[in-house]
Amino acid sequence: MDGSHASGSKVAAADGPGTQRTQYPYVTGTSIIALKYKDGVIMASDTGASYGSTLRYKSVERIKAVGKHSLIGASGEYSDFQEILRYLDELTLSDHMWDDGNSLGPKEIHSYLTRVMYNRRNKFDPLWNSLVLGGVKKGPKGEEKYLGMVNMIGTHFEENHIATGFGNHLAIPILRAEWREDMTFEEAVKLVEKCLLVLLYRDRSSINKFQIAKITTEGATIYPPYSLKTYWGFSAFENPSQGAVGSW
């Protein structure tokens, strides 16, 4: 060990253990499904939260309204999501205090979140979430729908439909095949429910208690949680190892 390294170790020891970073997410939520439809943006998730691998909490709402024009949904560590909501409360309050007749839209809030997530990643103290931000705001071209996501290292993009967590693997193919720009709200609900059912069947962290929210130019609506009708009689469920090479 060289002298500089040794002296640095002594300083660290003298100052105490230092700042503890988030090294592992403890209470986590699973997938968020979101897509644009004819009149706005729809977002859906289940209401479960796992403590490690134990499905501990059954009534955790992971979709919230932000300001007048936006909805946010989060996968990942729930306490970090609560911290992000605190940041957004401060942002929207500061924006409201300007009292200039304008308010932050979904594009501005999404941009803000990309900077927050990337900043925390650079400090090696990430907020352990994948965030979906959707909304509608009147712009130069009329009503402009917006849907974007950002993950825990600051990677971000805008899309017509988004799924996080396990949904990124299982729901995206369904959305790519069946999504249309002119979908009605009822059609959009059926599509997200189809994705949620697939995730319920295949994701052990999902529960049969779902919440749907929408945002249009009239504002945000977050509906009460409900359950979907399931069918577990598929032959692949009854004998999942049949035909599998090397399976127990």
PASEBA-1860 file (N, C-alpha, C; in nm, 3 decimals):
! residues 248
1> MDGSHASG> 0.086/-0.120/0.000/0.000/0.000/0.000/0.089/0.124/0.000 ~ 0.060/0.220/-0.089/0.144/0.340/-0.092/0.106/0.435/0.021 ~ 0.192/0.538/0.042/0.172/0.628/0.155/0.046/0.711/0.145 ~ 0.013/0.758/0.022/-0.106/0.842/0.006/-0.232/0.764/0.035 ~ -0.235/0.638/-0.008/-0.351/0.554/0.018/-0.367/0.530/0.168 ~ -0.254/0.506/0.235/-0.258/0.481/0.379/-0.307/0.604/0.454 ~ -0.256/0.723/0.415/-0.298/0.845/0.484/-0.445/0.872/0.460 ~ -0.492/0.842/0.338/-0.634/0.859/0.309/-0.721/0.770/0.394
9> SKVAAADG> -0.674/0.647/0.419/-0.748/0.554/0.503/-0.757/0.606/0.646 ~ -0.647/0.668/0.693/-0.647/0.722/0.830/-0.748/0.836/0.844 ~ -0.756/0.922/0.740/-0.851/1.033/0.745/-0.994/0.981/0.748 ~ -1.022/0.880/0.663/-1.156/0.822/0.659/-1.192/0.761/0.793 ~ -1.093/0.693/0.855/-1.119/0.630/0.985/-1.144/0.735/1.091 ~ -1.071/0.848/1.085/-1.087/0.954/1.185/-1.223/1.021/1.172 ~ -1.272/1.033/1.049/-1.401/1.101/1.027/-1.521/1.009/1.051 ~ -1.500/0.883/1.075/-1.610/0.790/1.096/-1.636/0.709/0.971
17> PGTQRTQY> -1.746/0.635/0.968/-1.774/0.542/0.858/-1.810/0.610/0.726 ~ -1.839/0.740/0.728/-1.875/0.809/0.604/-2.023/0.795/0.573 ~ -2.060/0.842/0.453/-2.200/0.841/0.413/-2.240/0.705/0.357 ~ -2.350/0.651/0.405/-2.398/0.522/0.356/-2.485/0.543/0.232 ~ -2.450/0.475/0.122/-2.526/0.487/-0.001/-2.629/0.375/-0.012 ~ -2.727/0.396/-0.100/-2.823/0.289/-0.127/-2.753/0.179/-0.205 ~ -2.730/0.067/-0.140/-2.658/-0.043/-0.204/-2.752/-0.152/-0.253 ~ -2.873/-0.153/-0.200/-2.967/-0.257/-0.239/-3.109/-0.206/-0.214
25> PYVTGTSI> -3.200/-0.222/-0.310/-3.338/-0.176/-0.287/-3.412/-0.275/-0.197 ~ -3.485/-0.225/-0.100/-3.552/-0.313/-0.004/-3.699/-0.332/-0.036 ~ -3.777/-0.224/-0.036/-3.921/-0.234/-0.067/-3.941/-0.187/-0.210 ~ -3.978/-0.279/-0.298/-3.980/-0.247/-0.441/-4.115/-0.277/-0.504 ~ -4.149/-0.196/-0.603/-4.267/-0.221/-0.686/-4.224/-0.269/-0.822 ~ -4.313/-0.341/-0.889/-4.280/-0.398/-1.019/-4.327/-0.307/-1.133 ~ -4.373/-0.364/-1.243/-4.386/-0.293/-1.371/-4.487/-0.178/-1.371 ~ -4.458/-0.080/-1.456/-4.552/0.026/-1.494/-4.579/0.011/-1.644
33> IALKYKDG> -4.707/0.017/-1.681/-4.747/0.013/-1.823/-4.809/0.148/-1.856 ~ -4.768/0.210/-1.966/-4.824/0.339/-2.005/-4.827/0.351/-2.156 ~ -4.929/0.419/-2.207/-4.938/0.441/-2.352/-5.023/0.564/-2.381 ~ -4.997/0.620/-2.498/-5.080/0.730/-2.547/-5.206/0.672/-2.611 ~ -5.318/0.744/-2.597/-5.439/0.709/-2.671/-5.497/0.836/-2.729 ~ -5.614/0.827/-2.789/-5.667/0.938/-2.868/-5.677/1.068/-2.789 ~ -5.720/1.061/-2.663/-5.747/1.183/-2.586/-5.640/1.217/-2.483 ~ -5.542/1.127/-2.463/-5.445/1.158/-2.360/-5.347/1.043/-2.339
41> VIMASDTG> -5.313/1.020/-2.211/-5.218/0.915/-2.173/-5.280/0.832/-2.062 ~ -5.265/0.700/-2.072/-5.313/0.607/-1.970/-5.194/0.538/-1.906 ~ -5.202/0.513/-1.777/-5.094/0.450/-1.703/-5.152/0.347/-1.608 ~ -5.083/0.235/-1.588/-5.136/0.129/-1.503/-5.024/0.057/-1.430 ~ -5.058/0.003/-1.313/-4.963/-0.079/-1.236/-5.044/-0.162/-1.138 ~ -4.976/-0.259/-1.075/-5.041/-0.325/-0.961/-5.008/-0.246/-0.835 ~ -5.064/-0.290/-0.723/-5.045/-0.215/-0.597/-4.962/-0.294/-0.496 ~ -4.885/-0.390/-0.546/-4.801/-0.469/-0.456/-4.664/-0.407/-0.438
49> ASYGSTLR> -4.603/-0.435/-0.325/-4.464/-0.395/-0.300/-4.396/-0.508/-0.224 ~ -4.279/-0.548/-0.272/-4.209/-0.661/-0.214/-4.101/-0.615/-0.117 ~ -4.091/-0.684/-0.005/-3.980/-0.663/0.089/-3.879/-0.774/0.061 ~ -3.776/-0.741/-0.017/-3.689/-0.845/-0.069/-3.767/-0.930/-0.168 ~ -3.776/-1.060/-0.141/-3.854/-1.149/-0.227/-3.991/-1.180/-0.169 ~ -4.025/-1.116/-0.055/-4.156/-1.138/0.008/-4.255/-1.030/-0.036 ~ -4.371/-1.073/-0.086/-4.473/-0.976/-0.127/-4.541/-0.923/-0.001 ~ -4.482/-0.820/0.056/-4.519/-0.776/0.191/-4.639/-0.681/0.192
57> YKSVERIK> -4.645/-0.588/0.099/-4.748/-0.484/0.103/-4.840/-0.497/-0.018 ~ -4.970/-0.483/0.004/-5.068/-0.511/-0.101/-5.145/-0.388/-0.147 ~ -5.123/-0.274/-0.087/-5.202/-0.154/-0.121/-5.113/-0.032/-0.138 ~ -5.006/-0.048/-0.214/-4.911/0.062/-0.237/-4.941/0.124/-0.373 ~ -4.978/0.251/-0.373/-5.011/0.320/-0.498/-4.885/0.385/-0.556 ~ -4.850/0.345/-0.677/-4.725/0.391/-0.738/-4.747/0.483/-0.857 ~ -4.869/0.535/-0.870/-4.900/0.634/-0.974/-4.954/0.759/-0.906 ~ -4.895/0.873/-0.936/-4.934/0.999/-0.871/-4.948/1.109/-0.975
65> AVGKHSLI> -5.032/1.207/-0.946/-5.044/1.326/-1.030/-4.935/1.425/-0.992 ~ -4.881/1.493/-1.092/-4.778/1.595/-1.070/-4.823/1.724/-1.137 ~ -4.849/1.827/-1.057/-4.896/1.953/-1.113/-5.031/1.938/-1.184 ~ -5.053/2.020/-1.286/-5.181/2.021/-1.356/-5.184/1.931/-1.479 ~ -5.068/1.894/-1.530/-5.065/1.833/-1.663/-4.998/1.697/-1.669 ~ -4.957/1.639/-1.557/-4.870/1.520/-1.565/-4.910/1.411/-1.466 ~ -4.872/1.288/-1.503/-4.879/1.171/-1.416/-4.739/1.109/-1.408 ~ -4.705/1.055/-1.292/-4.580/0.983/-1.278/-4.607/0.846/-1.219
73> GASGEYSD> -4.537/0.746/-1.272/-4.544/0.611/-1.217/-4.402/0.561/-1.195 ~ -4.384/0.475/-1.095/-4.248/0.432/-1.060/-4.241/0.283/-1.032 ~ -4.140/0.219/-1.091/-4.095/0.087/-1.048/-3.975/0.106/-0.956 ~ -3.944/0.003/-0.879/-3.823/0.009/-0.798/-3.848/0.046/-0.653 ~ -3.745/0.096/-0.589/-3.746/0.125/-0.445/-3.850/0.232/-0.409 ~ -3.943/0.196/-0.320/-4.055/0.286/-0.292/-4.012/0.409/-0.212 ~ -3.918/0.394/-0.120/-3.874/0.510/-0.042/-3.803/0.613/-0.132 ~ -3.730/0.565/-0.233/-3.668/0.658/-0.328/-3.774/0.730/-0.410
81> FQEILRYL> -3.882/0.660/-0.443/-3.994/0.724/-0.513/-4.057/0.833/-0.426 ~ -4.068/0.808/-0.297/-4.121/0.910/-0.206/-4.030/1.033/-0.203 ~ -3.899/1.011/-0.209/-3.804/1.123/-0.215/-3.821/1.201/-0.344 ~ -3.843/1.132/-0.456/-3.866/1.199/-0.585/-3.995/1.280/-0.580 ~ -4.099/1.227/-0.518/-4.224/1.303/-0.505/-4.203/1.430/-0.423 ~ -4.114/1.423/-0.322/-4.083/1.543/-0.244/-4.014/1.647/-0.331 ~ -3.921/1.603/-0.415/-3.856/1.695/-0.509/-3.959/1.760/-0.601 ~ -4.053/1.679/-0.650/-4.153/1.731/-0.744/-4.251/1.827/-0.675
89> DELTLSDH> -4.282/1.801/-0.549/-4.366/1.895/-0.473/-4.298/2.031/-0.463 ~ -4.168/2.030/-0.433/-4.093/2.156/-0.424/-4.087/2.225/-0.560 ~ -4.069/2.147/-0.666/-4.063/2.204/-0.801/-4.195/2.270/-0.840 ~ -4.306/2.199/-0.819/-4.436/2.254/-0.859/-4.476/2.372/-0.771 ~ -4.437/2.369/-0.642/-4.466/2.483/-0.554/-4.389/2.606/-0.600 ~ -4.262/2.588/-0.632/-4.180/2.700/-0.681/-4.236/2.756/-0.811 ~ -4.280/2.666/-0.898/-4.339/2.709/-1.025/-4.468/2.788/-1.001 ~ -4.549/2.742/-0.906/-4.675/2.810/-0.876/-4.650/2.949/-0.816
97> MWDDGNSL> -4.545/2.964/-0.740/-4.516/3.092/-0.674/-4.477/3.201/-0.773 ~ -4.433/3.163/-0.894/-4.404/3.264/-0.995/-4.531/3.337/-1.038 ~ -4.645/3.267/-1.034/-4.775/3.329/-1.064/-4.771/3.406/-1.197 ~ -4.716/3.339/-1.300/-4.702/3.405/-1.429/-4.801/3.354/-1.534 ~ -4.900/3.276/-1.487/-5.001/3.226/-1.580/-4.958/3.102/-1.656 ~ -4.836/3.056/-1.631/-4.787/2.935/-1.698/-4.759/2.828/-1.593 ~ -4.750/2.705/-1.636/-4.719/2.596/-1.544/-4.638/2.490/-1.616 ~ -4.559/2.415/-1.540/-4.471/2.315/-1.599/-4.552/2.203/-1.663
105> GPKEIHSY> -4.514/2.167/-1.785/-4.579/2.057/-1.855/-4.501/1.928/-1.837 ~ -4.552/1.820/-1.894/-4.484/1.690/-1.878/-4.345/1.686/-1.938 ~ -4.322/1.757/-2.048/-4.190/1.756/-2.110/-4.088/1.822/-2.018 ~ -4.125/1.931/-1.954/-4.032/2.000/-1.863/-4.004/1.915/-1.738 ~ -4.108/1.852/-1.684/-4.089/1.770/-1.565/-4.004/1.647/-1.596 ~ -4.027/1.588/-1.713/-3.944/1.474/-1.753/-3.798/1.515/-1.768 ~ -3.774/1.631/-1.828/-3.638/1.682/-1.842/-3.573/1.702/-1.705 ~ -3.649/1.758/-1.611/-3.600/1.778/-1.475/-3.561/1.644/-1.411
113> LTRVMYNR> -3.646/1.542/-1.428/-3.619/1.412/-1.368/-3.495/1.346/-1.428 ~ -3.472/1.366/-1.558/-3.351/1.308/-1.620/-3.225/1.368/-1.557 ~ -3.229/1.498/-1.524/-3.113/1.562/-1.461/-3.095/1.512/-1.318 ~ -3.207/1.496/-1.246/-3.198/1.448/-1.107/-3.140/1.307/-1.103 ~ -3.190/1.218/-1.188/-3.146/1.079/-1.186/-2.998/1.067/-1.228 ~ -2.960/1.143/-1.330/-2.821/1.136/-1.376/-2.726/1.197/-1.273 ~ -2.770/1.305/-1.207/-2.688/1.368/-1.103/-2.663/1.272/-0.987 ~ -2.768/1.203/-0.943/-2.751/1.110/-0.832/-2.667/0.989/-0.873
121> RNKFDPLW> -2.679/0.947/-0.997/-2.596/0.838/-1.047/-2.449/0.878/-1.043 ~ -2.417/1.002/-1.081/-2.279/1.048/-1.081/-2.221/1.061/-0.940 ~ -2.307/1.072/-0.841/-2.262/1.075/-0.701/-2.251/0.934/-0.642 ~ -2.275/0.833/-0.725/-2.278/0.694/-0.679/-2.379/0.675/-0.566 ~ -2.486/0.750/-0.573/-2.594/0.743/-0.475/-2.727/0.747/-0.551 ~ -2.754/0.646/-0.634/-2.869/0.656/-0.726/-3.003/0.644/-0.654 ~ -3.103/0.702/-0.716/-3.241/0.678/-0.677/-3.285/0.554/-0.755 ~ -3.315/0.447/-0.682/-3.328/0.314/-0.742/-3.466/0.296/-0.805
129> NSLVLGGV> -3.493/0.371/-0.911/-3.625/0.368/-0.975/-3.615/0.372/-1.126 ~ -3.719/0.321/-1.190/-3.748/0.352/-1.331/-3.877/0.432/-1.330 ~ -3.872/0.552/-1.384/-3.985/0.645/-1.377/-4.049/0.661/-1.514 ~ -4.182/0.665/-1.514/-4.259/0.693/-1.636/-4.335/0.823/-1.613 ~ -4.320/0.918/-1.706/-4.383/1.049/-1.694/-4.470/1.073/-1.817 ~ -4.599/1.091/-1.796/-4.691/1.115/-1.908/-4.778/1.234/-1.880 ~ -4.826/1.298/-1.986/-4.914/1.412/-1.966/-4.962/1.472/-2.096 ~ -5.048/1.571/-2.081/-5.105/1.644/-2.194/-5.105/1.793/-2.160
137> KKGPKGEE> -5.058/1.873/-2.255/-5.060/2.018/-2.235/-5.079/2.086/-2.370 ~ -5.155/2.194/-2.370/-5.176/2.269/-2.493/-5.047/2.340/-2.532 ~ -5.009/2.325/-2.659/-4.889/2.388/-2.711/-4.916/2.459/-2.841 ~ -4.812/2.495/-2.913/-4.830/2.565/-3.041/-4.908/2.484/-3.144 ~ -4.902/2.351/-3.132/-4.971/2.264/-3.227/-5.101/2.208/-3.171 ~ -5.153/2.270/-3.066/-5.275/2.221/-3.003/-5.242/2.134/-2.883 ~ -5.325/2.033/-2.858/-5.304/1.944/-2.745/-5.187/1.850/-2.776 ~ -5.082/1.858/-2.696/-4.963/1.777/-2.719/-4.950/1.671/-2.610
145> KYLGMVNM> -4.959/1.544/-2.651/-4.943/1.432/-2.558/-4.795/1.398/-2.544 ~ -4.755/1.363/-2.424/-4.614/1.334/-2.398/-4.603/1.211/-2.310 ~ -4.508/1.124/-2.345/-4.483/1.005/-2.264/-4.334/0.972/-2.270 ~ -4.269/0.972/-2.155/-4.127/0.944/-2.150/-4.091/0.865/-2.026 ~ -3.971/0.810/-2.025/-3.922/0.737/-1.907/-3.777/0.772/-1.880 ~ -3.735/0.749/-1.757/-3.594/0.764/-1.719/-3.564/0.659/-1.614 ~ -3.445/0.596/-1.624/-3.411/0.493/-1.526/-3.310/0.545/-1.425 ~ -3.260/0.455/-1.343/-3.179/0.496/-1.228/-3.042/0.550/-1.265
153> IGTHFEEN> -2.995/0.528/-1.387/-2.866/0.584/-1.428/-2.883/0.702/-1.524 ~ -3.006/0.748/-1.543/-3.029/0.866/-1.624/-3.061/0.840/-1.769 ~ -3.063/0.713/-1.811/-3.102/0.682/-1.949/-3.248/0.717/-1.969 ~ -3.279/0.791/-2.074/-3.416/0.837/-2.092/-3.454/0.840/-2.239 ~ -3.585/0.833/-2.265/-3.636/0.843/-2.401/-3.784/0.875/-2.397 ~ -3.837/0.912/-2.512/-3.980/0.939/-2.530/-4.036/0.835/-2.625 ~ -4.157/0.784/-2.597/-4.218/0.680/-2.680/-4.370/0.692/-2.678 ~ -4.435/0.618/-2.768/-4.582/0.611/-2.770/-4.635/0.514/-2.667
161> HIATGFGN> -4.556/0.415/-2.629/-4.594/0.320/-2.525/-4.468/0.276/-2.451 ~ -4.481/0.256/-2.320/-4.366/0.227/-2.236/-4.405/0.121/-2.133 ~ -4.313/0.032/-2.103/-4.330/-0.063/-1.993/-4.197/-0.076/-1.920 ~ -4.201/-0.075/-1.788/-4.079/-0.088/-1.709/-4.074/-0.225/-1.642 ~ -3.961/-0.256/-1.582/-3.948/-0.381/-1.507/-3.966/-0.502/-1.597 ~ -4.035/-0.603/-1.545/-4.062/-0.724/-1.622/-4.144/-0.691/-1.746 ~ -4.224/-0.586/-1.739/-4.306/-0.546/-1.853/-4.223/-0.509/-1.975 ~ -4.099/-0.465/-1.953/-4.013/-0.431/-2.065/-3.983/-0.553/-2.152
169> HLAIPILR> -3.993/-0.672/-2.093/-3.970/-0.796/-2.167/-4.100/-0.859/-2.217 ~ -4.206/-0.853/-2.136/-4.328/-0.927/-2.166/-4.441/-0.843/-2.223 ~ -4.446/-0.715/-2.188/-4.558/-0.631/-2.234/-4.526/-0.554/-2.362 ~ -4.400/-0.517/-2.382/-4.363/-0.440/-2.500/-4.401/-0.510/-2.631 ~ -4.377/-0.643/-2.646/-4.421/-0.708/-2.771/-4.571/-0.696/-2.796 ~ -4.651/-0.702/-2.691/-4.796/-0.688/-2.705/-4.831/-0.546/-2.747 ~ -4.768/-0.448/-2.683/-4.794/-0.308/-2.716/-4.753/-0.276/-2.859 ~ -4.638/-0.328/-2.902/-4.593/-0.303/-3.039/-4.690/-0.362/-3.141
177> AEWREDMT> -4.751/-0.475/-3.108/-4.841/-0.542/-3.203/-4.980/-0.480/-3.207 ~ -5.028/-0.426/-3.094/-5.169/-0.390/-3.085/-5.197/-0.242/-3.062 ~ -5.094/-0.163/-3.031/-5.118/-0.021/-3.004/-5.152/0.055/-3.132 ~ -5.249/0.148/-3.122/-5.283/0.239/-3.231/-5.293/0.380/-3.175 ~ -5.260/0.477/-3.256/-5.263/0.616/-3.212/-5.404/0.665/-3.184 ~ -5.504/0.608/-3.256/-5.642/0.657/-3.244/-5.726/0.572/-3.148 ~ -5.662/0.500/-3.056/-5.736/0.416/-2.961/-5.824/0.500/-2.871 ~ -5.945/0.450/-2.843/-6.031/0.513/-2.745/-5.983/0.475/-2.605
185> FEEAVKLV> -6.037/0.540/-2.504/-5.998/0.508/-2.366/-6.034/0.364/-2.333 ~ -6.151/0.319/-2.376/-6.195/0.182/-2.349/-6.100/0.080/-2.413 ~ -6.058/0.106/-2.536/-5.963/0.017/-2.604/-5.827/0.018/-2.535 ~ -5.785/0.136/-2.489/-5.657/0.146/-2.418/-5.661/0.068/-2.286 ~ -5.774/0.075/-2.216/-5.789/-0.001/-2.092/-5.778/-0.151/-2.118 ~ -5.844/-0.199/-2.224/-5.837/-0.342/-2.256/-5.694/-0.385/-2.287 ~ -5.620/-0.299/-2.356/-5.482/-0.333/-2.392/-5.392/-0.338/-2.268 ~ -5.403/-0.239/-2.180/-5.318/-0.243/-2.060/-5.359/-0.357/-1.968
193> EKCLLVLL> -5.488/-0.390/-1.963/-5.531/-0.503/-1.881/-5.475/-0.635/-1.936 ~ -5.467/-0.647/-2.067/-5.405/-0.765/-2.127/-5.259/-0.777/-2.085 ~ -5.187/-0.666/-2.087/-5.048/-0.665/-2.044/-5.036/-0.698/-1.895 ~ -5.125/-0.642/-1.813/-5.120/-0.667/-1.670/-5.147/-0.814/-1.638 ~ -5.238/-0.878/-1.714/-5.266/-1.019/-1.692/-5.145/-1.107/-1.726 ~ -5.078/-1.076/-1.837/-4.958/-1.150/-1.873/-4.853/-1.138/-1.763 ~ -4.838/-1.018/-1.709/-4.741/-0.997/-1.601/-4.783/-1.069/-1.473 ~ -4.914/-1.073/-1.447/-4.962/-1.145/-1.330/-4.930/-1.294/-1.340
201> YRDRSSIN> -4.945/-1.350/-1.459/-4.916/-1.491/-1.480/-4.765/-1.522/-1.470 ~ -4.682/-1.429/-1.513/-4.540/-1.459/-1.531/-4.446/-1.391/-1.431 ~ -4.490/-1.288/-1.364/-4.403/-1.215/-1.271/-4.444/-1.248/-1.128 ~ -4.355/-1.312/-1.054/-4.390/-1.353/-0.917/-4.412/-1.235/-0.823 ~ -4.364/-1.117/-0.861/-4.378/-0.999/-0.776/-4.508/-0.923/-0.801 ~ -4.588/-0.969/-0.897/-4.713/-0.901/-0.930/-4.829/-0.960/-0.850 ~ -4.930/-0.878/-0.821/-5.051/-0.925/-0.753/-5.173/-0.885/-0.833 ~ -5.285/-0.951/-0.806/-5.409/-0.924/-0.878/-5.487/-0.810/-0.811
209> KFQIAKIT> -5.425/-0.696/-0.810/-5.488/-0.573/-0.760/-5.423/-0.459/-0.836 ~ -5.498/-0.401/-0.928/-5.440/-0.308/-1.024/-5.504/-0.169/-1.012 ~ -5.426/-0.071/-1.056/-5.474/0.067/-1.057/-5.445/0.129/-1.192 ~ -5.545/0.196/-1.246/-5.532/0.264/-1.375/-5.553/0.413/-1.354 ~ -5.476/0.492/-1.427/-5.491/0.638/-1.422/-5.485/0.692/-1.564 ~ -5.549/0.806/-1.584/-5.542/0.871/-1.715/-5.521/1.020/-1.695 ~ -5.468/1.085/-1.798/-5.457/1.230/-1.795/-5.494/1.284/-1.933 ~ -5.580/1.383/-1.933/-5.622/1.451/-2.055/-5.610/1.602/-2.031
217> TEGATIYP> -5.658/1.681/-2.125/-5.655/1.826/-2.105/-5.745/1.869/-1.989 ~ -5.839/1.782/-1.949/-5.928/1.814/-1.837/-5.864/1.783/-1.702 ~ -5.747/1.717/-1.701/-5.680/1.687/-1.576/-5.657/1.538/-1.556 ~ -5.604/1.503/-1.439/-5.569/1.365/-1.408/-5.680/1.296/-1.332 ~ -5.701/1.168/-1.363/-5.796/1.084/-1.291/-5.725/0.955/-1.253 ~ -5.721/0.925/-1.123/-5.662/0.800/-1.075/-5.776/0.715/-1.018 ~ -5.801/0.602/-1.081/-5.916/0.519/-1.044/-5.882/0.427/-0.926 ~ -5.984/0.384/-0.850/-5.959/0.294/-0.737/-5.906/0.159/-0.785
225> PYSLKTYW> -5.829/0.091/-0.702/-5.776/-0.041/-0.741/-5.887/-0.143/-0.762 ~ -5.862/-0.239/-0.848/-5.958/-0.347/-0.877/-5.882/-0.471/-0.921 ~ -5.952/-0.584/-0.927/-5.892/-0.711/-0.968/-5.945/-0.754/-1.103 ~ -5.868/-0.839/-1.172/-5.907/-0.893/-1.302/-5.940/-1.041/-1.289 ~ -6.028/-1.087/-1.377/-6.062/-1.228/-1.380/-5.946/-1.307/-1.440 ~ -5.906/-1.415/-1.373/-5.791/-1.493/-1.418/-5.834/-1.635/-1.455 ~ -5.748/-1.702/-1.532/-5.770/-1.843/-1.568/-5.636/-1.914/-1.558 ~ -5.631/-2.014/-1.470/-5.506/-2.084/-1.443/-5.505/-2.227/-1.497
233> GFSAFENP> -5.599/-2.257/-1.587/-5.612/-2.393/-1.638/-5.531/-2.423/-1.762 ~ -5.442/-2.332/-1.801/-5.359/-2.356/-1.919/-5.271/-2.479/-1.897 ~ -5.254/-2.558/-2.003/-5.175/-2.681/-1.991/-5.031/-2.653/-1.951 ~ -4.976/-2.540/-1.997/-4.839/-2.504/-1.962/-4.825/-2.475/-1.813 ~ -4.933/-2.430/-1.749/-4.930/-2.406/-1.605/-4.941/-2.538/-1.529 ~ -5.020/-2.632/-1.582/-5.041/-2.759/-1.513/-4.916/-2.847/-1.515 ~ -4.839/-2.841/-1.626/-4.716/-2.919/-1.636/-4.608/-2.833/-1.702 ~ -4.553/-2.737/-1.629/-4.463/-2.639/-1.690/-4.331/-2.697/-1.741
241> SQGAVGSW> -4.290/-2.813/-1.690/-4.161/-2.870/-1.730/-4.173/-2.966/-1.850 ~ -4.295/-2.989/-1.898/-4.313/-3.085/-2.006/-4.241/-3.036/-2.133 ~ -4.156/-3.121/-2.189/-4.084/-3.087/-2.311/-3.960/-3.005/-2.288 ~ -3.932/-2.967/-2.164/-3.813/-2.886/-2.135/-3.690/-2.976/-2.126 ~ -3.583/-2.942/-2.194/-3.462/-3.022/-2.194/-3.385/-2.999/-2.064 ~ -3.353/-3.107/-1.995/-3.272/-3.096/-1.874/-3.349/-3.043/-1.755 ~ -3.480/-3.040/-1.762/-3.558/-2.986/-1.650/-3.575/-3.090/-1.541 ~ -3.593/-3.043/-1.419/-3.623/-3.134/-1.308/-3.766/-3.184/-1.321
END
